[in-house]
């Protein structure tokens, strides 16, 4: 089983390709190659039991309408289960100067409102499923695609019950979660296989 924090993975993927000189957007090959490459690298003899993706969207941003459509399509990929939650409003940033601390709700440069949102329930849902499927015996080995150190207690709990969690992330990041897992793979090393169709630098 593969468990994916969508936004964590997508943003880090984009940043990695930008640092490595990609022109345009390099798409994650979600439908087939992504799970195939991970399973092949982690345990070639394993039986693929599905990919669980946890994502959120901003209800008032037009660009996220396309995201919701894509996530709906992703949910139909073979073996995929996609949980999508609406992002919640977050309190505005405040001036850090002592004696002021007034909220900053308008950008001082463009005079447009600053909307801040936060994911709620995504990390909890991922950890709940990771533990539930493990305890219920649905997997002995799972792949966790995430970077949040808050997942460490769940990973250690499962490790104590002989469940092997492989961390899949980018080199030099998320060391606390990586060290808590049974083992790890780096996307940096998987890129040739993930992008074997020559999609590096392809515009979206």
PyMOL commands that set and color helices and strands:
alter all, ss='L'
color gray80, all
select helices_A, chain A and resi 6-19+30-42+63-74+122-135+149-159+175-180+187-194
alter helices_A, ss='H'
color red, helices_A
select strands_A, chain A and resi 2-5+51-57+80-86+88-89+93-94+103-104+117-118+141-145+164-169+183-186
alter strands_A, ss='S'
color yellow, strands_A
deselect
rebuild
show_as cartoon
